[in-house]
Amino acid sequence: MTRYSFDDLAGQRFLVTGATGFVGRRLCARLTAQGARVTALVRETSVRSGLPSDARLIVGDLTSTEGAEAVREAADGADCVFHLAAVVKSRSAEGYWHCNAAGSGRLAEVLASLPSPPRLVVCSSLAAAGPARPWQPRTEDEPAAPVSHYGRSKLAGELAVRELAGLLTVVAIRPPIVYGPGDPAFLPSLLPMIRSGLVLKSGFGPRHYSVIHVDDLCTALLAAATRGRTMCPDVPDSGVYTVSDGTEHTWQGICRTVADVLGRRPPLVLPVPHTVTRGVAECAEALGRLRGFVPPLNRDKTRELRCAAWTCSTERARTDLGFVPSIPLAEGIAATLATAASARP
């Protein structure tokens, strides 16, 4: 549903790490549809359905030193590398750090060692920057202040890559909440509450959020593949861009929009104390340990839920990358639900 066109992608070579993830699948499809040659770095255990049939698959793991050779093979001849691999849920800080920080550094080291290093576009996160103040969207030149283990690990990944910025051309994109077809977390957790007519909100007082449709995020990533100021080792905010749909949403507003798309009345938004949210997260983690999974609501996520605003400016991305979001929230949610409905048997 994107309205952008990048006609110069035909024949170009791209490596995508994290290609089997939510954003990765969408980006790979976009690249191959426009004639690009895509190599996907996938783990041995990755579910590869949904990847373009003409994508070249290389098995490798950024979290292991043995994976360096696979990365070197996958990156050979690439014009640009999109680094999307990340751990978004973990039982421990080490689990985030192992992939998001150490894995990013390992990728940058391999790319820097190549005879002709490709451009590196890192998909980071607004969590790496930290929360904003209500009605004052965070800008890239504000000092980063992450509040969660996930956010700190993503910032550490940026710093690890920045250390090699003298040898590599690097741009980092920091998206906020990402939704769209294939969304594994945001809409799947929100829709049942909207349909029940009751939505919970952690903490009292208003909550403000930036969001972005996955296709707009892919547009920003593609723009960063050819444009924008790149990272400098000694300039902390260089080569970093926050992106969103350009609107600062309240939690009530998001819920009302989803309800409107579903043809339902606006739900009752019920605030609950942070202590209750954390208690629920601890119970969910205990159940997850028994059943072998990490729940979306965990103690690390509650650290982010305590904050009143997760919003960001798109001004720098507009000026340097030419990025203008094209998918407003209501349109994006409607298309996402329509896609999900058409995919049902």
N, C-alpha and C positions, 0 to 999 in steps of 0.2 A: 504493500500500500504506500510505499515511499514515493515521493514526487521528485526525487533527485535522480540525476543521471550522470554517471562517470564513464564517458565514452572511451577514455584512454586506458581502461583496464585490460582490454583484449591482449592476450599474449603475455601479460606480466605474470611474474611468479610470486606467490605469497605462501608463507608458512604460517599456520594457525596453531598455537598451543591452546589447549582447552577446547578443542574443536567439537567435542561431543557434549559440551555444556549448552545451556539455554541460549546464550548470546552466540557462542561458537557455531552452532548449527545454522543459525540465521545468517551469520556473516559468511560462512562458507557457501551457502546457497546463493547469496547475493553476489559473491565474487564469481562463482562459476557461471551464473546466469548472464554475467556481463563479459564472459569470454576469458576470464583470468584462469591461470593454472594454479591449482591449490594443492598444497601438501599439508596434511593434518597429522600432527603429532598426537598419538593416542596411547593410552596405557593398555597393557595386556588385558585388563579386566573391563575396559570401557565398552559400553553398549554403543555400537556404531550405526545402528539404524537411524535413518534420517539424514545421514551425511550424503552429499552428492555422489552419484555413482562414479563420476569421473575424477573424484578427488584421489590423490595419491596418499596412501596411509603408511606411516612409519611408526612402529611401536617403540616407545621410549618413555622415560619417566624423569621429570625434572628434579624429583626429590632424591634421586640416587646418583652417586658419582659415576656409576657404570652407564648412566643414561647419556653421558656427554657425547659419546660417539654417535648415538642415534640422533641427537640434536644436531650434531655437525653434518650428518648425512642429510637430514631433513632440510637444513638451512642452506645447503649447497646450491648456489645459483639463484637464491631468492632475492627479489628486489626489496621486499619488506616482510617483516615478521610481526604478526599480531599476537601479543602475549595475553591470553585470556584465562590461562590455567590458574585456578585458585581454590582454596579450601574456604568455604563460607560457614561451615558448621563443624565444630570440634569439641571434644570433651576436655581439652586442655589447651593452654596457651602454646605449648610446644607443637601441637597439631597444626595450628594456624601458621606458626613460624616456619615449620619445616618446608612447607610449600610456598607460602606467600612471600616470605623473606629470602630464605636460603635458595629456594628454587628459582626465584627471579634473578638472584645474583649469579647462580650457576648458568642460566641461560645467557645472561649478558657476557659472562666470561667466555663462553663458547663462541658467541657471535663476534666478540672483539678479536678473537684469535684467528678468524677467517681472513684470507688474503684480501677479500673485498667485502667488508662487513655490510650487511643490509641495514636499512632503516628499521628501527624498533619502535613499535607503538604499543604501549603498555595500557591495558584496561585496569585502572586502579579502582578507587571507590571514594565517594564523599566521606565515608567513615575514616579514611586516612587523614582527612583534613580536620574532622571533628564537627561538632554541632555549631549552629549559628544562633543569632538572637532573633526573636520574632520580628518579622517585617524588616529584617536587615540581612538579606541573603549573604552567605559567606563568599568572599572573593579569594582569588588564588594568592594574593600577596599577604594575606593574614597568616600569622604563624600557625602551623598545624598543631592541633591539640586533640588527638583521638582519645576516646574514652573507653573503648573496648579492646580486648585482645585481638579481635579481627582487624579493627582499624589500625592498631599499632603495628600489626604484622604487614598490612598493606603499605603503610608508610615506610616501614623498614625495607620492603621490596623496592619501593621507589628510590630510597637512599642507596641501596645496593647497586641499582642500575645507574644512578647518577654518578657514582664513583668512577664509572667507566665511560662517562659521557665525553671525555676527551678522545676516546677511540671509537665511539659509536654515535650515531645520530639518533636521538631518543626523544619521543614525545609521550606524555602520559595524559590519559583522559580519566577524569574522576566523575563517574555517573552517580546519581542518587538512586532511589528505588527504581528498578527496571521492571517493566511489565510487558505483556504481549503474548502472542502465540507460543506455547511451550513454557510459559512462566511457571516455575515449580513452587513458588512460595507466596507471593503477594496476593494475587487474586484467589488462588485456591484456599488461602486461610481466611480471606475476607468474605467471599461469596456465601458460605454457609451462615455466617452471622447476619448478612444483609437479608437473606431469605427468611431467617427466623424473626427478623424485625428488631433484634437487639444486638448492638455492637459494643464490645468492651473497649475502653481506653485506659491505658495505664497512667495513673496520676491525675491530678486535678488541674484545671486551667486549660487554655487552648493549646493545641499542638499544630505545628506548621511543617509541611513537607514539600520538597521538590520531587517530581517523578519524571520519567522519560520512557517513551515507547521504545521497544528493542530496535525497531527499524530506524528511528531517529538516532539511537546510539550507534548503530552500524554506520549511518551517514557521517557522524562525527569521527568515528574511527577511520573511515576511508579518507575523510578530509585530512586527518592527521598524517596519513601515509604520504602525502605530497606537500602539505602546507604547514605553516605554523612555526613559531620560534622553538628551537630545540633546547634540551637541557644543557646547562653549564655546570660543571662540578661545584663552583663556588657561589652560585646564585640560587638560593633555595627554592624560589618560586618559578624559575625559568623552565620553559617547556612543559608546563602543567596547565590543564584546562578543565574547568568544571562545565558540565552541560546538563540541561533539563528541558522540559517542555515550555519553559519561559514563564510559568505561572507559579505563584506561591499558594499552595493549597492548604486549607485547614483539614483536619481529620474529619470533621463533620461534613465539609464540602465534598471530600472524596467519597464518603459513604453515601451522601445524597446523590452524587453523580452516578454511582454504580446502581443505586436503587432506581433512579430514573431510567437507566438503560434497561433494567430488568422489568420495568413497568410496575414497580412497587412503590409503596409509600416510603418516605424517608424513615430510616430506622431510629429507634431510641439509642442514643450514644450514652453508655453508662460508664462513668469513671470509677476505677477501683484503685485502692492504695498501692503504691509500688511494692510494699511488703507482701501484699497478696499476689501480685504478679510474680515476684521472685519465688514465693512459695510454690506457685503452680509450676514455674520453670524447674525448680528442684525436683518436684514429683515427676514431671515429664522426663527429666534426665534419668531419674532412677528407673523408670519404666523402660527408657531407651537402652540402658545398660543391660537390662534383662533380655530385651528383644534384639539387641545388636544394632541400634540406630541412634542417631543424634537428632533430637526433635528440633523443629524450627524455633520454638520458644524455649530458649535455654538461658542460663545465667548470664552468659556474655551478651546475648541480645537484650536482656533487661537493662544492662548498663546504657545501651543506646536509647531504650524506651523512656528512661528517666529524663531525657533532654527535651526541652520545649520546642526546638526547631531544628530540622535538618533540611536547610534550604541553601541554594547556591545561585550565583550570578552566571549568566551566559555571555556577558559583554565581551570578555576577552576572546572566547571562542568565536563569537560573531565577527569581531574585528580581525583576528589573525587567521582563523580557519574558514571564514565565510559561512559558519554554521548558523542556520536559522531553523528551529524546530518546525515541523510541518504537521504534527499529529496531536491535536488537542485531546485531553483526557477522555471526554465523552465519546469521541470518534474512535479512539484507540481501544477503549473497553468494548464498545459495540462490535468492532471488527474482531477482537480477540474472542469474544463469546460466540460470534457467528462461525469463526474458524473451528472452535472447539465443538460446536454443535454439528458441523458438517463432517467432522472427523469421527463422530460416533457411528458404530455399525448400525 
